[in-house]
């Protein structure tokens, strides 16, 4: 019978790196497309530009990691290159949007951080992120707390990512931690033939004892 084989750690790792690079490139492009900049080190925004950029980034990330796999039969662009796709644990059931929503916990950490920045920063205070560590030490307690809280989201993202890939690396089934939660798995697109032997079970049976009569002729 033909079955899907779970993708290897390295294929998934490099696919994830590719998707991350695409996301970063698009986000940086949006910053320079909407913002006003004099060189690559200095970008300025008005209020409308500031909120527009972060909202567009959130929309893009949701589209890239949830809707693109939905419309491309379970594959992001990185997965297409490495010939992989996401399927439900129940191979007879088609992958739906809710399955993709459940498996993208890492995406929500990024989105919550962006929403936090939208709410607690503005087009002027966002420049605090450009300060050096020494300059941040001289800020008020509130400003330092706001910045550190945003950095905490990044730390949580890195920690969850590490746990997810560590489980994937050590797991013989090649499943990540988030796949146990979402009941999905990443497989190679090409199915492999698995020869299934029919195991013959040897079961003990009870034989009725029969009486043996011995006749002796004199």
N, C-alpha and C positions, 0 to 999 in steps of 0.2 A: 504494500500500500504506500501511497505518496503522502508525506507529511512535511510540515514546515519545521525547519531547524532554527533554534534560537541563535541569534547573531552573537559573535564573539565580543569580548570586552574591547579589544582594540578597534574593531570596526565601529562599534558604538561610540567609543571615546573620540575618535577622529571625526566622526559624523557630527557629534555634539560640538566639537571645536569649530567645525565649518559653519554650523548654524549660528553659533555665538558670534563668529567673525562677521557673518552677513548682517546679523542684528546690530552689531556695533557700527558697521559701515553705514547702514541706513539711518541709525539714530544720529550719528555725527553729521551726515548729509543734511538731515532735517534741521539741526542746529545752525549750520552755515547757510542753509537755504532761507530760513525764516529770520534768523538773527542778523544784526548789523555787525560787521567785523572789519577791522583795518588790517589785521594779519591773523595767522593761525593761532596766535596766543591770546588774542583779545576779541571776545565776542560780547556784544551788548544787546539788550532787549528792552522794549517797552512792555507794558503790562499785557497787552493783547498778544504780542509775540511770545512772551514768557509762558502764558497758560496754553497757547496754541501748540507750542512745541511739545510740552509734556503730554497733552491730551493726544496728539498725533502719534507720539511714541507708544503710548499705552494701546491705542487702536492697532498700530502696526504689530506689536508683540502678540496681542490676542489673535490677530489675523494669521500671523506667521506660524504660531505654535498650536493653534486649535483649528482654524478654518482651512488652512492649506493642507494639513494631513487629512482632514475630512474630505476635501474635494479631490485629493491626489491618492486616494485609496490607502490612507494610513502612512504616507511618507512626507517628511519635510524635504527641503531641497538637499540637505546633507544626506538624508537617507536615500534619496533618489540616486545620488552619485555612488554611494556604497551599496546600492541594490538591496535595501532593507525596507521593511514596513512594520507598522504597528497593527497587531490583530488582537481580538479579544481572546481570553483564555478558553472560552468556548468557541472552538474554531468554526462551528456551524452558524454562529451569530455574527452579523455584520457590525463592524465598528461604528458607533454613533457618537454624536457630539458630547453626550454626557460621559462616555468613556474617556474622551480626550480631556474634558474638563477635570475629571478626577485624577488623571495622571500628571497634570501640569502644576504640581504644588510649588515647584521652584519658580515658575512664572509668576505666581501670586505674590511671592516674597518680593520680587522685583517691582511688581505693580503697586504693592502696598508702600514700598519705599518712594516710588514716584508720586503717589497720592499724598504721602506725608510731606514731601518737598513742596508740592503744589499748595498745601494748606498752611504750612508753617514757615514758608519762605516766599519771597517775592522777587521781582526782577532786579532789585538792589541787593537784598540780603543773600541772594544766591552766590554772590561774589565771595562770601565768607569761605566757601569751599576751596578757593584759590589761595588762601593764606597758608603760610608755612606753619609747622608745629609750634614754633616759638611765638609767632604772631597770634595763633589761636589761644595760647596760654594767657595772653593779655586781654582776651575778650571777657565780657560779663559772664556770670554763671549761666544765665538763660541762653545766651548765644552758644556757649560751649556745649550745653546740654542738647540744644537743637541739632548741632552738628554731630555730636557723638551718638545721638539716637539714630540718625540716618546711617552712620557707620555701622551701628549695631545690626541693621537690616542686612548690610553687606556681609557681616560676619556670620549671621544666621544662614544666609544663602550659601556661603562657602562651606560651612559645617554640614548642612544638609546634602550639598553636592558631594562632599567627601564621603559621607556615610552611604549615600546612594551608590556611588561607584565602587566603594569598598565591598559592599554586599554583592554587587555584580561580579567583582573580580574573584571573590572567595566562594561564590555560590556555584555548585556543580551544575545546577539547572540553567545558569546564565540569566538569572532574573535579578533585577535591581530591587531595592527596598520599596520604591514607589510602585512597582508593578505588582507587588503583593497587595497593596492597598487598592489599586485600580482594576485588578484582574485583567491586565493586558500584558502583552509581551512583544518584544521586537524580534522579528525573524528575518532570515534571508528570503528574498523574493522567490528564488528558485527552490522548488520542492525537491526533496530527496526520497528515494525509494527505500522503504524499510521492509525487509523480509521478515514476516511474522511466522514463527514456527508454531504449529499447533502442539501445545504441550499435552501429552497423553498422561493422564493421572492414573496411577496404579492404586486402586482402593482394595483393602482387604475385604473378603466376603466370608460369611460364616457358612460352613458346610455341615449339614446335618449328619450326625453319626448314625451309621447303619449297623444293625445287629448282624454279626457274622456267625453263622451256624456251621459247625464242622461235623461232617458225617464221616464216620470211620467204618469201613467194611471189614468185618471179621473174615 
